[in-house]
Amino acid sequence: MNDKPVHEIILGAIKGAIWKNKTQNGSKFTVTYQRLYKDKDDKWQSSGVYNTEGSLILAQVAQQCALWMYNNNSSKES
């Protein structure tokens, strides 16, 4: 993966980071998801654990990430 995502989508505390990866068959997008929060020392942290509300927001972020990847995929094959 690259050092920085090519695009990020954030809704509330849920973030989807889209990465562009070079493969033998050309470039492909992948996505990672995080729930952002501040700890007791007021420092930003992230988690991959989602409650009911977070899961619903995650679904929306995932949909928006998928649409972004599809619209920005020059080959439109994935």
C-alpha atoms as a printed R data frame, in Angstrom:
   type eleno elety resid chain resno       x      y       z
1  ATOM     1    CA   MET     A     1   0.000  0.000   0.000
2  ATOM     2    CA   ASN     A     2   0.984  3.611  -0.437
3  ATOM     3    CA   ASP     A     3   1.914  5.835   2.503
4  ATOM     4    CA   LYS     A     4  -1.279  7.895   2.176
5  ATOM     5    CA   PRO     A     5  -4.762  7.021   0.984
6  ATOM     6    CA   VAL     A     6  -5.883  8.465  -2.360
7  ATOM     7    CA   HIS     A     7  -9.250  9.397  -0.859
8  ATOM     8    CA   GLU     A     8 -11.018  9.388   2.518
9  ATOM     9    CA   ILE     A     9 -14.697  9.411   3.391
10 ATOM    10    CA   ILE     A    10 -15.687 10.347   6.941
11 ATOM    11    CA   LEU     A    11 -19.194 10.275   8.410
12 ATOM    12    CA   GLY     A    12 -19.336 11.078  12.092
13 ATOM    13    CA   ALA     A    13 -16.655  8.995  13.777
14 ATOM    14    CA   ILE     A    14 -16.335  6.429  10.955
15 ATOM    15    CA   LYS     A    15 -13.630  6.775   8.313
16 ATOM    16    CA   GLY     A    16 -13.033  4.842   5.115
17 ATOM    17    CA   ALA     A    17  -9.556  5.244   3.613
18 ATOM    18    CA   ILE     A    18  -9.145  4.260  -0.047
19 ATOM    19    CA   TRP     A    19  -5.735  3.043  -1.193
20 ATOM    20    CA   LYS     A    20  -4.374  2.539  -4.707
21 ATOM    21    CA   ASN     A    21  -2.221 -0.555  -5.083
22 ATOM    22    CA   LYS     A    22  -0.152 -1.549  -8.098
23 ATOM    23    CA   THR     A    23  -0.476 -5.189  -9.121
24 ATOM    24    CA   GLN     A    24   0.733 -7.282 -12.051
25 ATOM    25    CA   ASN     A    25  -2.660 -6.649 -13.656
26 ATOM    26    CA   GLY     A    26  -2.615 -2.872 -13.145
27 ATOM    27    CA   SER     A    27  -3.741 -0.666 -10.292
28 ATOM    28    CA   LYS     A    28  -6.501 -1.731  -7.890
29 ATOM    29    CA   PHE     A    29  -8.240  0.101  -5.076
30 ATOM    30    CA   THR     A    30  -8.663 -1.287  -1.565
31 ATOM    31    CA   VAL     A    31 -10.334  0.266   1.470
32 ATOM    32    CA   THR     A    32  -9.802  0.205   5.224
33 ATOM    33    CA   TYR     A    33 -12.312  1.328   7.862
34 ATOM    34    CA   GLN     A    34 -11.787  2.871  11.295
35 ATOM    35    CA   ARG     A    35 -13.866  4.252  14.133
36 ATOM    36    CA   LEU     A    36 -12.196  7.398  15.470
37 ATOM    37    CA   TYR     A    37 -12.391  8.524  19.094
38 ATOM    38    CA   LYS     A    38 -10.494 10.565  21.680
39 ATOM    39    CA   ASP     A    39  -9.002  8.777  24.659
40 ATOM    40    CA   LYS     A    40  -8.904  9.995  28.268
41 ATOM    41    CA   ASP     A    41  -5.836 12.139  27.417
42 ATOM    42    CA   ASP     A    42  -7.750 13.823  24.564
43 ATOM    43    CA   LYS     A    43  -5.584 12.079  21.918
44 ATOM    44    CA   TRP     A    44  -7.119 10.653  18.743
45 ATOM    45    CA   GLN     A    45  -7.264  6.875  18.566
46 ATOM    46    CA   SER     A    46  -8.890  4.408  16.186
47 ATOM    47    CA   SER     A    47 -10.640  1.077  16.503
48 ATOM    48    CA   GLY     A    48 -12.090 -1.578  14.238
49 ATOM    49    CA   VAL     A    49 -14.962 -2.307  16.654
50 ATOM    50    CA   TYR     A    50 -18.434 -0.899  15.872
51 ATOM    51    CA   ASN     A    51 -21.624 -0.770  17.936
52 ATOM    52    CA   THR     A    52 -25.101 -0.840  16.380
53 ATOM    53    CA   GLU     A    53 -25.117  2.841  15.402
54 ATOM    54    CA   GLY     A    54 -21.511  2.662  14.201
55 ATOM    55    CA   SER     A    55 -22.348 -0.361  12.070
56 ATOM    56    CA   LEU     A    56 -25.107  1.556  10.300
57 ATOM    57    CA   ILE     A    57 -22.762  4.475   9.609
58 ATOM    58    CA   LEU     A    58 -20.063  2.018   8.501
59 ATOM    59    CA   ALA     A    59 -22.502  0.641   5.919
60 ATOM    60    CA   GLN     A    60 -22.986  4.147   4.500
61 ATOM    61    CA   VAL     A    61 -19.247  4.823   4.428
62 ATOM    62    CA   ALA     A    62 -18.662  1.468   2.721
63 ATOM    63    CA   GLN     A    63 -21.257  2.291   0.074
64 ATOM    64    CA   GLN     A    64 -19.709  5.705  -0.605
65 ATOM    65    CA   CYS     A    65 -16.218  4.177  -0.780
66 ATOM    66    CA   ALA     A    66 -17.401  1.528  -3.232
67 ATOM    67    CA   LEU     A    67 -19.004  4.181  -5.443
68 ATOM    68    CA   TRP     A    68 -15.852  6.310  -5.359
69 ATOM    69    CA   MET     A    69 -13.670  3.326  -6.287
70 ATOM    70    CA   TYR     A    70 -16.008  2.349  -9.122
71 ATOM    71    CA   ASN     A    71 -16.186  5.907 -10.495
72 ATOM    72    CA   ASN     A    72 -12.403  6.306 -10.328
73 ATOM    73    CA   ASN     A    73 -11.488  2.906 -11.773
74 ATOM    74    CA   SER     A    74 -10.404  3.588 -15.351
75 ATOM    75    CA   SER     A    75 -10.895 -0.040 -16.400
76 ATOM    76    CA   LYS     A    76 -14.357 -0.408 -14.718
77 ATOM    77    CA   GLU     A    77 -13.700 -4.153 -14.423
78 ATOM    78    CA   SER     A    78 -13.922 -4.631 -10.629
